[in-house]
């Protein structure tokens, strides 16, 4: 008793990041998310109607003891974490949906539209111009490449 929560934490919040995605509206949008999910360490979720891509990646400032090596100068987003919302607490994230496999987004699309997500759609072969989701995921996957 009386111990600091951080002494018991496995630093779950320091082992991923989540970035917003545009809400999928087209077959191409769903196909892009399916492609993201084909990569290791990638998941997607919907929380309060907002879509996110989650990338499993360890923070460079995480020490061997699971404590932050730059605690005093940590980014604002880290400072906003509070013990009640801490990943350690094991609380329910309250996701509307969570996808960790391409098949799950296919099933979601089918439930939503009553149609199967086409595995191959020639209209998807057009280059994507100005699409934030496609550029974001491509850049993130390239960042993870060894």
Secondary structure by P-SEA (a helix, b strand, c coil): cccccccccccccccbbbbbccccccaaaaaaaaaaaccccbbbbbcccbbbbbbbcccccccccccccccccccccccccccccccccccccccccccccaaaaaaaaaaacccccccccccccccccccaaaaaaaaaaaaacc
